[in-house]
Amino acid sequence: MQPTIDRPASLAALPPTLTIPKAGRLLGISRSAAYRAATKGEIPTIRIGRRLLVPTAKLFDMLGWPHDTPGTV
């Protein structure tokens, strides 16, 4: 299992979309678990060309994280 990382201080601290592995690190799950969750629709995703990306704002909403309040997971 990969180590978890601190929750960003705000939505503005992250790009508009995240890769599946980076979203997995934010969630504290493995890369393969993140891809499984994305495939099942448990992590919000959008497809741009061949890339599957996670909209950062939707991930924050899903987790109930405020978009501008500092803190750690």
N, C-alpha and C positions, 0 to 999 in steps of 0.2 A: 504494500500500500504506500502511496506517495504521501509525503507530509502535507498537512494543511497549511494554507497561507492565511495571513491576516485579511480580514474583510477590508476592502478599500474604504477610505474615508468618505468617498462619495462616488456617485455614478460618473461624475465628470473625470475622475481619476483613471477611468478605464476607457478603452475604445468602444465604439458603438456596438461592435460584435466581438465575440470571443470564439476561439476554436473550441472544439469539444474537449480536448485534453486540458485546456486552461480552465474551462468551466468545471471540469471534474476536480481539478486542484482546489478551486474555490469551495466546492462542495465536500472536499475531503474524501473523494472516491477515486478508484483507479481509472486509468485511461480506458480500459476495456469495459468497466462498469459504466463509465460515462457514455461510451458509444452505445451500449445496450439500452441505457435509459433514454438516450436521444432517439433510437430506433423505435422504442415502445411509446414515444410521445411523452415521457415523464420529464424530460428537459425540453423547453421550448426551442425550436430550431427554425431556421429559414435556409433555403437552398439558393445559392448564387452560383450559377454555372454548375460545376461539379463539386463545389465546396459546400459543406454543411456547417453552418455557423449558428451560434447562440446569441440572440439579441440581448445585450447586457441589461437593458431596462426590464425586459420580461423576466429575466433570471432574478433580478432584485425583487420584482413584484411577487414572483413565485415563492421566494424565501421570506417575504414579509419585511425585507430590509428597506428602511427609508432611503430615499435617493440622495440625501445630503447630510446624514448624521454620522459622525465618526464612531468607530467601535471595532471590536474584533470578535471573531466567531469563537 
